[in-house]
Amino acid sequence: MRQATDARQDPAGPSGDGVPVFQLMDPELVRDQYGFFARLREKSHVWWAELPDGSRWLVPTRYEDIRLAHLDPVLRQKPDPEDDPVSDEEGGIWRIYNEHPVVTDPPKHTRLRKLLSGAFTGRQTERMRPRVEETAAELLDRLAEEGADGSPVDLMERYAWQLPLVLICELLGVPEDRRQVFHDWSRNARDFSGGDTHEGREEIAYRIIDVIKELIAERRAHPTEDLLGQMVQARDTDEGRLSEIELISTAFIVLLAGFETSVGLIGNGVHALLRNPEQRALVERDPSLMPGAVEEFLRFDPSLFLTNVRISGAPTTVAGVTIRKGQPVLLSLGAANRDPGQFPDPDRLDVTRHAGGHLTFGYGIHHCLGAPLARMEGAIAIGRLLERFPRLRLAGDGDVPFIPNPISRTPLKLSVLLT
């Protein structure tokens, strides 16, 4: 790890404060995210991450600094519009994408989040439990058929990606004959065979928007009680609550963020147990450990390693460094969850650990609304998988490739043997 190991001082950084610098595009960060940040933390509690264009983002490495940064109201999801105006023409598809609660700030964030909060309460999530169990059983039946001859099956393609996608489509009200585009999106996220995947992803995003617009029009003609129907009703009965672009953007992010986090939880959780047979044995002997084990899976290997970049809306202090207005700050959930100052022996999986306080679902006002649903999906998906296939094991040499992206931590493939 070149820049992180041989940290140079930053005499010309945005604040001229001598904070050390690493290269954000260092291939070592993609290859070994946890080791990379552990070595950063050993040398300094805060760094500048330098981008290829020479700009720099501030990066704290300790749990407490990252947690507090989530609470700082000065650190915003978006730049001040007066400082960084973007027209509808310039923004294109991403102008539509950027109007949902995950990437907005108060007061808009508060308004949009309130609209969705009722759909993701613990009570509402429990109502989905029978359907989660049913869907998991159906997918496990298909897995059993595919792997009955002893051949390897890809647990990501056949199970981890399928279960959350079915459930979030049902929650929002997307019929089966309209779901292919979301499968295309998930496959594009895993396609690193060459070509311009960014353009492909943008084309799929336009198709998703088209499907959402069609479903909105249908609900205006024939109201429904699903989540999208409720959102359309809120838009049409109280125009101040939700604009048309906010309606589309929020439906977009519910569909996509609503299943990708769960995909990573299932894939990473199963992978962690297969790599740690003594921990797997504990959960198999005592299934009551599963809820706590899910928290440990979330801490140990979160599907989102880095959050959206925060932008300072005014001068503030992060990790002891004073920054100017407009300064980007990058927060690593994965680094926070592996900070030995917060979690002793953090690189060891321990399903009996009290892992509460991990930052996998964010912290503060942007804490993930879908966390209860993701937890339930993860517990059922992993628990039923272990029950159904007690001889489950990694296939071949056990190598598990991950999506080559410093932001996320999701297996590309998880090839296993079932019998």
C-alpha positions as CSV (number, residue, x, y, z in Angstrom):
1,M,0.0,0.0,0.0
2,R,2.1,2.9,-1.3
3,Q,0.5,6.1,-0.2
4,A,-1.1,4.8,3.0
5,T,2.1,3.2,4.2
6,D,4.5,6.0,3.2
7,A,2.1,8.8,4.1
8,R,3.4,12.2,2.9
9,Q,2.6,15.4,4.6
10,D,0.2,17.8,3.0
11,P,1.7,21.3,3.0
12,A,-0.8,22.5,0.4
13,G,-4.0,20.9,1.5
14,P,-7.3,22.7,1.7
15,S,-6.5,23.9,5.3
16,G,-2.7,23.8,5.1
17,D,-2.7,21.7,8.3
18,G,-0.2,19.0,7.6
19,V,-2.7,16.1,7.7
20,P,-1.3,13.0,5.9
21,V,-2.6,12.0,2.5
22,F,-3.5,8.8,0.8
23,Q,-4.7,8.1,-2.8
24,L,-8.4,7.3,-2.9
25,M,-7.9,5.3,-6.1
26,D,-5.1,3.2,-4.6
27,P,-5.8,-0.4,-5.8
28,E,-4.9,-1.7,-2.4
29,L,-8.1,0.0,-1.0
30,V,-10.2,-2.2,-3.4
31,R,-8.2,-5.3,-2.6
32,D,-8.2,-5.0,1.2
33,Q,-10.5,-2.4,2.5
34,Y,-10.2,-3.4,6.2
35,G,-6.5,-3.8,6.2
36,F,-6.0,-0.5,4.3
37,F,-8.0,1.5,6.9
38,A,-6.4,-0.3,9.8
39,R,-3.0,0.8,8.6
40,L,-4.3,4.3,8.1
41,R,-5.7,4.4,11.6
42,E,-2.4,3.2,13.1
43,K,-0.7,6.2,11.6
44,S,-3.3,8.9,12.1
45,H,-6.9,9.4,13.2
46,V,-7.6,11.6,10.2
47,W,-6.3,11.8,6.6
48,W,-6.8,13.6,3.3
49,A,-8.0,11.3,0.5
50,E,-6.6,12.6,-2.8
51,L,-8.7,12.1,-6.0
52,P,-7.2,11.8,-9.5
53,D,-8.1,15.5,-10.2
54,G,-6.0,16.6,-7.2
55,S,-9.0,17.5,-5.0
56,R,-9.1,16.2,-1.4
57,W,-11.7,14.8,0.9
58,L,-11.2,14.6,4.7
59,V,-11.4,11.0,6.0
60,P,-11.6,10.3,9.8
61,T,-10.6,6.7,10.7
62,R,-11.9,6.3,14.3
63,Y,-15.4,5.1,15.3
64,E,-16.2,8.1,17.6
65,D,-15.1,10.7,15.0
66,I,-17.2,9.0,12.3
67,R,-20.2,8.7,14.6
68,L,-20.0,12.4,15.6
69,A,-19.7,13.4,12.0
70,H,-23.0,11.8,11.3
71,L,-24.6,14.0,13.9
72,D,-23.0,17.3,12.7
73,P,-25.8,19.3,11.1
74,V,-23.2,21.3,9.2
75,L,-22.2,18.2,7.2
76,R,-24.8,18.0,4.5
77,Q,-25.7,15.5,1.8
78,K,-25.6,18.1,-0.9
79,P,-23.7,21.3,-1.5
80,D,-25.4,24.6,-1.0
81,P,-27.4,25.2,-4.3
82,E,-26.0,28.7,-4.5
83,D,-22.5,27.3,-4.5
84,D,-23.2,24.4,-6.9
85,P,-26.3,24.9,-9.0
86,V,-27.4,22.1,-11.2
87,S,-30.1,22.5,-13.8
88,D,-32.6,19.8,-14.8
89,E,-30.9,19.5,-18.2
90,E,-27.4,19.1,-16.6
91,G,-28.5,16.6,-14.1
92,G,-30.3,14.2,-16.5
93,I,-31.3,10.9,-14.9
94,W,-29.3,11.6,-11.7
95,R,-31.3,14.9,-11.3
96,I,-34.3,12.6,-10.7
97,Y,-32.3,10.2,-8.6
98,N,-31.1,12.9,-6.2
99,E,-34.5,13.9,-4.8
100,H,-35.0,11.1,-2.3
101,P,-34.5,11.1,1.5
102,V,-31.2,9.3,1.5
103,V,-29.4,12.2,-0.3
104,T,-31.4,15.2,0.9
105,D,-31.1,17.5,3.9
106,P,-33.6,19.0,6.3
107,P,-36.3,20.3,5.9
108,K,-36.8,18.3,2.7
109,H,-35.3,15.1,4.2
110,T,-37.6,15.4,7.3
111,R,-40.7,15.7,5.1
112,L,-39.8,12.8,2.8
113,R,-38.6,10.5,5.6
114,K,-41.9,11.0,7.6
115,L,-43.8,10.0,4.5
116,L,-42.0,6.6,4.4
117,S,-41.5,5.9,8.1
118,G,-44.8,4.2,8.6
119,A,-44.0,1.5,6.1
120,F,-40.8,0.4,7.9
121,T,-41.8,0.2,11.6
122,G,-41.2,-2.9,13.6
123,R,-44.9,-3.7,13.5
124,Q,-45.2,-3.4,9.7
125,T,-42.0,-5.4,9.3
126,E,-43.4,-8.3,11.4
127,R,-46.5,-8.4,9.2
128,M,-44.1,-9.3,6.4
129,R,-42.5,-12.2,8.3
130,P,-44.8,-15.0,6.8
131,R,-44.1,-13.8,3.3
132,V,-40.3,-13.7,4.0
133,E,-40.5,-17.2,5.3
134,E,-42.5,-18.4,2.3
135,T,-40.2,-16.7,-0.2
136,A,-37.1,-18.1,1.4
137,A,-38.6,-21.6,1.4
138,E,-39.5,-21.3,-2.3
139,L,-35.9,-20.2,-3.2
140,L,-34.4,-22.9,-1.1
141,D,-36.5,-25.5,-2.9
142,R,-35.1,-24.3,-6.2
143,L,-31.6,-24.3,-4.8
144,A,-32.0,-27.9,-3.7
145,E,-33.1,-29.0,-7.2
146,E,-30.2,-27.2,-8.8
147,G,-27.6,-28.6,-6.4
148,A,-29.0,-32.1,-6.0
149,D,-26.4,-33.7,-8.3
150,G,-23.6,-32.3,-6.2
151,S,-22.7,-29.5,-8.6
152,P,-21.8,-26.0,-7.2
153,V,-24.5,-23.3,-7.1
154,D,-24.0,-19.6,-6.9
155,L,-25.7,-18.5,-3.6
156,M,-25.6,-14.9,-4.6
157,E,-27.3,-15.3,-7.9
158,R,-29.9,-17.9,-6.8
159,Y,-30.6,-16.7,-3.3
160,A,-29.1,-13.6,-1.9
161,W,-30.1,-11.3,-4.8
162,Q,-33.4,-12.9,-5.3
163,L,-35.0,-12.9,-1.8
164,P,-34.7,-9.1,-1.0
165,L,-35.7,-8.1,-4.6
166,V,-38.9,-10.1,-4.5
167,L,-39.9,-8.7,-1.1
168,I,-39.2,-5.0,-1.8
169,C,-41.1,-5.3,-5.1
170,E,-44.0,-6.7,-3.2
171,L,-43.8,-4.0,-0.6
172,L,-43.9,-1.2,-3.2
173,G,-46.4,-3.0,-5.4
174,V,-44.3,-4.0,-8.5
175,P,-46.0,-6.9,-10.3
176,E,-43.9,-9.8,-11.4
177,D,-44.2,-8.9,-15.1
178,R,-42.5,-5.6,-14.4
179,R,-39.5,-6.8,-12.4
180,Q,-37.1,-7.8,-15.1
181,V,-35.5,-4.3,-15.2
182,F,-34.6,-4.6,-11.5
183,H,-32.9,-8.0,-12.1
184,D,-31.1,-6.2,-15.0
185,W,-29.9,-3.5,-12.5
186,S,-28.6,-6.1,-10.1
187,R,-26.7,-7.9,-12.8
188,N,-25.2,-4.7,-14.1
189,A,-23.9,-4.0,-10.6
190,R,-22.0,-7.3,-10.8
191,D,-20.9,-7.0,-14.4
192,F,-17.2,-6.4,-14.7
193,S,-16.6,-8.3,-17.9
194,G,-15.6,-5.1,-19.8
195,G,-17.4,-2.3,-21.6
196,D,-19.0,0.8,-20.3
197,T,-21.0,-0.4,-17.3
198,H,-21.7,3.1,-16.3
199,E,-23.6,3.8,-19.5
200,G,-25.4,0.5,-19.2
201,R,-26.4,1.4,-15.6
202,E,-27.7,4.7,-16.8
203,E,-29.8,3.1,-19.5
204,I,-31.3,0.7,-17.0
205,A,-32.0,3.6,-14.6
206,Y,-34.1,5.3,-17.4
207,R,-36.0,2.0,-17.8
208,I,-36.7,1.8,-14.1
209,I,-38.0,5.4,-14.1
210,D,-40.3,4.5,-17.0
211,V,-41.7,1.5,-15.1
212,I,-42.2,3.7,-12.0
213,K,-44.0,6.3,-14.0
214,E,-46.3,3.6,-15.5
215,L,-47.1,2.2,-12.0
216,I,-47.8,5.7,-10.7
217,A,-50.2,6.3,-13.6
218,E,-52.0,3.0,-12.9
219,R,-52.4,3.9,-9.2
220,R,-53.9,7.2,-10.2
221,A,-56.4,5.4,-12.3
222,H,-56.9,2.5,-9.8
223,P,-55.8,3.4,-6.3
224,T,-54.0,0.7,-4.2
225,E,-53.0,0.2,-0.6
226,D,-49.3,-0.8,-1.3
227,L,-46.5,1.6,-0.5
228,L,-46.4,3.2,-3.9
229,G,-50.2,3.7,-3.8
230,Q,-49.9,5.5,-0.5
231,M,-47.2,7.7,-1.9
232,V,-49.3,8.6,-4.9
233,Q,-52.2,9.4,-2.7
234,A,-50.0,11.7,-0.5
235,R,-48.7,13.4,-3.7
236,D,-52.2,14.0,-5.1
237,T,-54.2,14.9,-2.0
238,D,-51.6,17.2,-0.5
239,E,-49.4,18.7,-3.2
240,G,-47.1,20.3,-0.6
241,R,-46.0,17.0,0.8
242,L,-44.4,15.5,-2.2
243,S,-43.5,16.8,-5.7
244,E,-43.8,14.6,-8.8
245,I,-40.0,14.3,-9.1
246,E,-39.7,13.5,-5.3
247,L,-42.3,10.8,-5.8
248,I,-40.4,9.2,-8.6
249,S,-37.0,9.5,-6.9
250,T,-38.2,8.1,-3.6
251,A,-39.9,5.1,-5.3
252,F,-36.6,4.6,-7.2
253,I,-34.4,4.6,-4.0
254,V,-36.9,2.4,-2.0
255,L,-36.7,-0.2,-4.8
256,L,-32.9,-0.2,-5.1
257,A,-31.6,0.6,-1.6
258,G,-34.4,-1.5,-0.3
259,F,-32.8,-4.7,-1.5
260,E,-29.1,-4.1,-2.1
261,T,-28.3,-3.8,1.6
262,S,-30.0,-7.0,2.4
263,V,-28.2,-8.8,-0.5
264,G,-24.9,-7.8,1.1
265,L,-26.0,-8.9,4.6
266,I,-27.1,-12.4,3.4
267,G,-24.0,-12.9,1.2
268,N,-21.5,-11.5,3.7
269,G,-23.1,-13.3,6.7
270,V,-23.1,-16.7,5.0
271,H,-19.5,-16.1,3.8
272,A,-18.4,-15.2,7.3
273,L,-20.0,-18.3,8.8
274,L,-18.4,-20.6,6.2
275,R,-15.0,-19.1,7.0
276,N,-15.6,-19.5,10.7
277,P,-16.9,-23.0,11.3
278,E,-16.8,-22.7,15.1
279,Q,-19.1,-19.6,15.0
280,R,-21.4,-21.5,12.6
281,A,-21.6,-24.4,15.0
282,L,-22.7,-22.0,17.8
283,V,-25.6,-20.7,15.7
284,E,-26.6,-24.1,14.5
285,R,-26.7,-25.5,18.1
286,D,-28.6,-22.5,19.4
287,P,-30.7,-20.7,16.8
288,S,-31.7,-18.1,19.4
289,L,-28.3,-16.6,18.8
290,M,-29.3,-15.6,15.2
291,P,-30.6,-12.1,16.0
292,G,-27.3,-11.2,17.7
293,A,-25.3,-13.0,15.0
294,V,-27.0,-10.8,12.4
295,E,-25.8,-7.7,14.3
296,E,-22.3,-9.2,14.3
297,F,-22.5,-9.9,10.5
298,L,-23.5,-6.3,10.0
299,R,-20.6,-5.0,12.1
300,F,-18.0,-7.5,10.8
301,D,-18.6,-7.0,7.1
302,P,-21.1,-4.3,6.1
303,S,-22.3,-4.2,2.5
304,L,-21.7,-0.5,2.3
305,F,-18.1,0.3,3.3
306,L,-18.1,4.0,2.5
307,T,-21.1,6.4,2.8
308,N,-22.1,9.2,0.5
309,V,-19.6,12.1,0.7
310,R,-20.8,14.8,3.1
311,I,-20.3,18.5,2.2
312,S,-19.6,21.1,4.9
313,G,-22.2,23.8,4.7
314,A,-20.1,26.1,6.9
315,P,-16.7,26.0,8.6
316,T,-16.7,23.2,11.2
317,T,-14.3,20.8,12.9
318,V,-14.2,17.1,12.1
319,A,-11.8,14.8,14.0
320,G,-10.0,17.8,15.3
321,V,-9.4,19.4,11.9
322,T,-11.0,22.7,11.0
323,I,-12.5,22.6,7.5
324,R,-13.9,25.3,5.3
325,K,-17.4,25.6,3.8
326,G,-17.8,23.3,0.8
327,Q,-15.1,20.8,2.0
328,P,-16.1,17.1,1.3
329,V,-15.9,14.6,4.1
330,L,-15.8,10.8,3.5
331,L,-17.1,8.5,6.2
332,S,-16.2,4.9,6.3
333,L,-18.8,2.7,8.0
334,G,-16.5,-0.4,7.6
335,A,-13.6,1.4,9.3
336,A,-15.7,2.5,12.2
337,N,-17.0,-1.0,12.7
338,R,-13.5,-2.4,12.9
339,D,-12.1,0.2,15.3
340,P,-10.5,-1.7,18.2
341,G,-11.2,1.4,20.4
342,Q,-14.9,0.5,20.1
343,F,-15.0,-3.2,19.4
344,P,-12.2,-5.3,21.0
345,D,-10.5,-7.8,18.7
346,P,-12.6,-6.3,15.8
347,D,-11.2,-8.5,13.0
348,R,-12.6,-11.6,14.7
349,L,-16.2,-12.8,14.0
350,D,-17.9,-13.5,17.3
351,V,-21.7,-14.3,17.1
352,T,-21.9,-13.9,20.9
353,R,-20.5,-10.4,20.8
354,H,-22.7,-7.4,21.8
355,A,-22.3,-5.7,18.4
356,G,-24.9,-3.0,19.1
357,G,-23.7,0.5,18.1
358,H,-22.3,-0.5,14.8
359,L,-22.7,2.1,12.1
360,T,-23.7,-0.2,9.2
361,F,-27.1,1.5,8.9
362,G,-25.7,4.9,9.4
363,Y,-26.4,7.1,12.4
364,G,-28.5,10.2,13.2
365,I,-31.2,11.5,11.0
366,H,-30.1,9.4,8.0
367,H,-30.2,6.1,9.9
368,C,-31.6,3.5,7.4
369,L,-35.4,3.3,7.5
370,G,-35.3,-0.3,6.2
371,A,-33.0,-1.6,9.0
372,P,-35.8,-3.7,10.7
373,L,-36.7,-5.3,7.4
374,A,-33.1,-6.0,6.5
375,R,-32.4,-7.6,9.9
376,M,-35.5,-9.9,9.6
377,E,-34.6,-10.9,6.0
378,G,-31.0,-11.7,7.1
379,A,-32.0,-13.7,10.1
380,I,-34.6,-15.8,8.2
381,A,-32.5,-16.2,5.0
382,I,-29.3,-17.3,6.8
383,G,-31.1,-19.4,9.5
384,R,-33.3,-21.3,7.0
385,L,-30.3,-21.9,4.7
386,L,-28.3,-23.5,7.5
387,E,-31.3,-25.6,8.6
388,R,-32.0,-26.8,5.1
389,F,-28.4,-27.6,4.1
390,P,-26.3,-28.7,7.1
391,R,-23.5,-29.8,4.8
392,L,-23.3,-26.4,3.1
393,R,-19.7,-25.5,2.3
394,L,-17.6,-23.4,-0.1
395,A,-16.9,-25.0,-3.5
396,G,-13.6,-25.4,-5.2
397,D,-10.7,-23.6,-3.6
398,G,-13.0,-21.5,-1.5
399,D,-12.0,-18.2,-3.2
400,V,-14.9,-15.7,-3.0
401,P,-14.5,-12.7,-5.4
402,F,-16.1,-9.4,-4.3
403,I,-17.4,-6.5,-6.4
404,P,-14.2,-4.5,-7.1
405,N,-15.4,-1.3,-5.7
406,P,-14.0,0.6,-2.6
407,I,-17.5,1.8,-1.7
408,S,-19.3,-1.6,-1.3
409,R,-18.6,-5.0,0.2
410,T,-20.7,-7.6,-1.6
411,P,-19.6,-10.9,-3.1
412,L,-19.7,-11.2,-6.8
413,K,-20.2,-14.9,-6.5
414,L,-20.6,-17.3,-3.6
415,S,-20.1,-20.8,-5.1
416,V,-21.2,-23.5,-2.6
417,L,-21.9,-27.2,-2.4
418,L,-25.2,-28.2,-0.7
419,T,-24.8,-31.9,-0.3
